[in-house]
Amino acid sequence: MSASTVTSASVGTASHNPSTRKARRRSAALGVVAWAVGIVFCLPALWMVLTSFHAEADAATNPPSLAAALTLDGYRTFFGGGGGPTPWPPLVNSLAASFFSTVLVLLLALPAAYALSIRRVRKWTDVMFFFLSTKMLPVVAGLLPVYLFAKNTGLLDNIWLLVLLYTSMNLPIAVWMMQSFLADVPVSIIEAAQVDGARLPTVLRRVVAPVAGPGIAATALICFIFSWNELLFARVLTGVVAGTAPVHLTTFVTSQGLFLAQLCAASVVVSLPVLVAGYAAQDKLVQGLSLGAVK
C-alpha cells in the first residue's frame, strides 16, 4: 500500500471520527454564540448611530421607527448650524488634556515601572500595593478638596488643572500595566547597553522603550481613553473656557427636554477620536495586552 493511500485513509478515518465531529460542532456553536454576543454588545452603538441620522420627531417616537427618513440635521446643529454653540473649543480642550496628560503619564510611569520590574527597589510589592490603593478612594470623595484647592490657587476653569488631575488619576494604572510589560524585557540587553556606557535615560529611550513598545502603546491608549471620557472633574472644575467634550454633551439635556437625535450625533462625533486611535493602534494594543501572557 502506497504512502498516499495510507494518508488519505487516515484523513478519512479522522473526518468520520465521532469525537472529531463533536468537536467541530462544539466549535461552530461557540462561534455562533460569540457572534451573537458581539452583535448584542454592538447594538446600542449601532442604534445610536442610526438615531443620529433621524429628525427629533422621529427619534422621540415610542417605539422608535427604523424606517424613518434620514437627515443630517443633528450633525448640523452639533457643529453650530442654526446659531448653536460651536463644539470645537470643547473638542480641542479634551484633545489637549488627554494628549498632554498621557505624555506626562508615560514619562513618569516608564522609570517607575523600570524600578519596580527590572531594577527592583526594596519592598517593591508594598509600592505596587500603594499605587493600587490610590484607586480605592471614590472619585467623588476627593472632589471637594480638589475644588477648594483649585479655587484658592486660581486654577478653576483651567485646562492645565485637568492635565494634572488626569495624570495623577491614570499614573497608578500605567505603572501597574507597564510593570508587567517591562518584566518581560531581557535583562541581558540592558546590561550589554550599560557595559557600552549607556546611562539610565539612554537605556530607557533606546533599549527598554523599543522592546516594550506594544505595552507602552497599550498603556498610552488606555490612559488617553480614560482622560477623554472623564466627566465629573471636568463638569465641576471647568466652565466656559476649559469645558471638555463630555461636558459639552450634557448641554443637550435641557429644561426643554432631551434632544435625542442631537445628543446621539454629538456622541458619535465625540466617540470618533477614541475609535480612530484604537483602530490605528489595534495591532500594538493586542500585542501589548497579550504581552507576557504566554511564557
KOLMARMI-576536 format. One record per atom (N, C-alpha, C): x, y, z. Coordinates in steps of 0.05 Angstrom, whole numbers, plus 5000, padded with zeros to 4 digits. Each point is the difference from the previous one (the first is absolute). Layout:
N
XYZ ...
***
This chain:
295
501749765000 498350245000 501850255000 499450194982 501650244998 499550195023 501950195003 499850195022 497650194996 499450074975 497750184995 497449865007 499949744995 497549855007 499649995030 502249965015 499949995029 499250275011 501150224989 499350275009 497150074996 499049934976 497250064994 498149845017 500849755006 498449835017 499950115029 502350115009 500250115027 498350255002 500050174979 498450245000 497149945000 499249804984 497249924999 499149895026 501749845013 499249895026 499750225021 501850204999 499850225019 497550174996 499350044974 497650164994 497549865009 500049745000 497649855009 500149935030 502150085014 500249955028 497850155015 498449875017 497850145014 501150235018 502249965013 501150215017 500950244984 501049954976 500850234983 497650164991 497949864992 497550144991 498850155024 500149885023 498950145024 501650255007 502649984997 501750245005 499450224980 499649924975 499450204979 497350135005 498049845008 497450125006 500250195024 501549925020 500350175024 501450264992 502149984983 501450244991 498150194984 498449884983 498150164984 497950135018 499149855020 498050115019 501250235016 502549975009 501350225015 500450244982 500649954974 500350234982 497450154996 497849854998 497450134997 499350175025 500649885023 499450145025 501850255003 502549984992 501850235001 499050234982 499149924975 499050204982 497450135011 498349845012 497550105011 500650195023 501949935018 500650185022 501350264989 501749984980 501250234989 498050194987 498049894986 497950164988 498350145022 499449855021 498450125022 501550235012 502649985004 501650215012 500250244981 499949954974 500350224980 497350134994 497849885008 497450114993 499650285011 500650065026 499650275010 501650214983 502449944993 501650194984 498850034972 499249784988 498750024974 497450165001 498549955022 497550155003 500550305004 502150075014 500750285004 500750134973 501649854984 500750114973 497550044983 498249815000 497650024984 498250235010 499750035026 498450225011 501250274994 502650014998 501350264994 499250104972 499149834982 499250084974 497050044997 498550005023 497250044999 499350295009 497750094993 499050255010 499149975029 499850225014 499349985029 497249885003 498250064983 497349885002 500049704997 501649904981 500249714995 501649875022 502050135011 501749885021 498449985026 498050175004 498550005025 497649825000 499449864978 497749824998 500549765017 497949885011 500149765016 497949804991 500749784989 502849914995 501250154977 502750035000 501350154978 499649864973 500150174980 499549904972 502749954986 500449754991 502449944985 500050114972 497650034989 499750084972 499750304997 500650165021 499650294999 502050124980 499350234989 501850144981 502650085014 502149984984 502750075011 500650294994 501350135018 500750284997 502650065015 501350224993 502550095013 499550235018 497550055007 499450245017 501449985027 500149765012 501349975026 502950084999 501449924979 502950084997 500350294994 498250114984 500150294994 499750165026 498149925016 499550145025 502449975019 501249765000 502349965018 502450184992 500450034974 502350164991 499350304997 497950095014 499450285002 498150104979 498749834984 498150094981 497550115014 498850214989 497750115012 500650185024 502450095002 500750185022 500649875026 500449745001 500649865024 502950035008 500849925024 502850025009 501849814984 502450104994 501949844985 501349795019 500549764990 501249795017 503049994999 501250174983 502949984996 501750065025 499350215016 501650045025 499949775019 497649885006 500149765017 501549774989 499849954974 501549794988 503050045002 500950254995 502950065002 500949975029 498350095019 500749975028 500449715008 498149834991 500249725006 502549874988 500650084975 502349894987 502650095014 500150265008 502450105013 500449875027 497849985016 500249885027 500849714998 498849854981 500549724998 502949954990 500850154980 502649964988 502350075020 499950245011 502250085018 500049835026 497749935010 500049825024 501149734993 499449894977 501149744992 503050014997 501050224988 502950034997 501450015028 498850155018 501250025027 499949735014 497849864997 499749745013 502249814990 500549994974 502049834989 502850075009 500650275002 502650095009 500549925029 497950005016 500349945028 499849695005 498349874985 499549715005 502349834991 501450084978 502149834989 502349965020 501250225012 502149955020 499049875025 497550065008 498949865024 499749704995 499049934977 499749724993 502749864998 502050154990 502749894998 501149935027 499550185020 500949955027 498549785014 497649944991 498449805013 500149734987 501249994976 500049744985 502849914994 501750184990 502749924992 502150045022 500150255010 501850065022 498350045025 499049795011 497950025020 501150135026 498450195010 500650135025 499249815023 500850075024 499349845023 497050035005 498849775008 497149995006 498450114976 500749914977 498650104976 497149914999 499349785013 497249915001 498350205016 501250115022 498650205015 499550254984 501950074983 499750234982 497749954980 499949764990 497949944981 497350015013 499849905025 497550015014 499250295006 502050175006 499350285004 498850134975 501249944977 498850104975 497249904996 499549755007 497349894997 498150125020 500950065024 498350115021 499050284993 501550144983 499150274992 497549994983 499449774988 497649984983 497649915017 500449945026 497849915017 498350235010 501050245000 498550235009 498050084979 497450035007 498150094980 500750284990 499650044974 500850254988 498550235013 497449965006 498450225011 501050085027 501449825015 501050075026 502250214999 501550014978 502150194997 499250254984 497450024993 499150224983 500150265015 499050015025 500050255015 502850115006 501849835010 502750115005 501450104974 499649864979 501250104975 498750264991 497450025003 498650254993 501050245017 500349955026 501050225018 502950074992 501649804994 502750064992 500150164974 498449924981 499950154974 498950285004 498150045018 498950265005 502050195013 501449895020 502050175014 502550064984 500649834981 502450054983 499350134973 497550064995 499250134975 500149824976 499749745004 500249814978 497349904990 497850115010 497449924990 499750084971 498749824985 499650054971 502750034986 501949835007 502750004988 500649724990 500849984975 500449744988 502449855012 501950155011 502449885011 499449865026 498050095014 499149865024 499049724993 498549984978 499049744991 502349824992 502150124987 502349844993 501349885024 500450155021 501249905025 498249795013 497450055000 498249815013 499949734984 499950024974 499949754984 502649855002 502250155002 502649875004 500149845026 499150135022 500049865026 498049775001 497850024985 498049795001 500949764984 501450044978 500849784982 502749895006 501650145016 502749915006 500149725014 498449955020 500149735013 499349784980 498050044983 499349794980 502449964981 501250224991 502249984981 502449855013 500650065025 502249865013 499549715003 497549925007 499349725003 500349864973 499050124978 500149874974 502949984991 501550225001 502750004989 501949835017 499449975026 501749825016 499949724989 497749904993 499849734989 501249984972 499850224984 501249994974 503150015002 501150175017 502950025002 501249765013 498549855015 501049765013 500949794979 498950024976 500849814978 502350104983 501150235006 502350104985 502549855009 501549884982 502449855008 502050185014 500949925023 502050165015 502750004986 500549804985 502749984987 500550234980 497950094986 500550224981 500350265015 498850035023 500450245016 502850005011 500949775010 502849995010 502050054978 499449904976 501850054978 500250294993 497750145001 500050294995 501550155022 499749915024 501550135022 503049964998 500849764991 502849944996 501250194979 498450064980 500950194979 499950295009 499350055025 500050275010 497450154999 497849874994 497450134999 499050065028 499150245004 498850085026 497049935000 498850045023 497249935003 498250134980 500150264995 498250124980 500449874972 502549944993 500549874974 498949725000 500349865022 499049725001 496950004997 498750195014 497150014998 499150084972 501350184988 499250114974 500649814977 502449885000 500949854977 499949695003 499749915025 499949715004 497349915010 499150115023 497649915012 497550084984 499950254992 497650104985 499549854974 502049954983 499449844976 499149725005 501249875020 499349725006 497249985011 499350195018 497350005013 498150194985 500650054974 498350194985 497049934999 499349744995 497249935000 498650055027 501449945021 498850055027 499750305006 502050154991 499850295004 497750124984 499749904975 497850094983 497349935013 499749765010 497549925013 499450185025 502150055015 499750175024 499250284992 501350114979 499350274991 497150024990 499149804985 497350004990 498049995022 500449835020 498149985022 499950265016 502350125006 500150255014 498650224984 500450004974 498750214983 497049965001 499049764999 497149955001 498950085027 501449945022 499050075026 499950315003 502050134990 500050305001 497850124983 499749894976 498050114981 497249975011 499449785014 497349945009 499450125028 501950115014 499550105027 498150234999 498049995019 497950215000 499850145027 500349865022 499350125026 501750245006 502749975000 501750225006 499850234979 499749924975 499850204979 497450165003 497949875009 497450135003 500050205023 501549935022 500050175024 502150224998 502349944989 502350185001 500350184976 498449964979 500250164976 497550164996 500250194982 497650174993 500050054971 500350254993 499850084972 502649954984 502350055013 502649994987 501049724996 500049845021 501449745000 498049764999 497550054993 498149784998 500849794979 499649755006 500849784983 497749894984 500549814982 497949894983 497949865016 500649835021 497949885015 498250205014 501250225009 498450225012 498250124980 500950034976 498450124978 497649824994 500349745003 497849824995 497750045019 500650095024 497850045020 498350244993 500950174982 498450244993 497649924983 499949754990 497749924983 497749895018 500549985026 497849945018 499350265014 497850114992 499150275010 497349985013 499250235011 497450015013 497749974979 500750054975 498049974979 499649714991 501749825010 499849724993 502649894991 500049754991 502349864990 500050004970 502150124988 500250014971 501649754992 498549784996 501249744997 501749984975 498950094977 501549984975 502650165001 499850245011 502450175002 502049875020 499049895022 501849875019 501449764988 498649854984 501249774987 502150084979 499450224986 501950104980 502550105014 499750145023 502250105015 501749775011 498649795010 501449775011 501649864979 499049984976 501549874978 502550154994 499850274998 502350164994 502149995023 499150015024 501849995023 501449735002 498649794992 501249735001 502049954978 499950154978 501749944977 503050025007 501050205014 502950005006 501049755014 498449905019 500849765014 500049764982 497949984983 499849784981 502350004980 500650244990 502250024981 502749935013 500450095024 502549945014 500249705006 497749885008 500049715005 500549844974 498850094978 500449854975 502950034990 501150245003 502750044991 502149845016 499349975026 501949865017 499149725008 498249884984 498949745008 502149785001 501950004981 502149805001 501750025025 500950255006 501650045024 498449945025 497450074999 498349955024 499749705005 499649844980 499749715004 502749895009 502250084988 502649905008 500650085029 499350255007 500650105027 498349865021 497449974995 498349875020 500649705003 501149884979 500749715001 502949965007 501550215004 502949985006 500349875028 501549795000 500549855025 497949805006 497949974983 497949815006 501049714995 501849974981 501149744994 502949995006 500849835017 502849985008 501349784984 
***
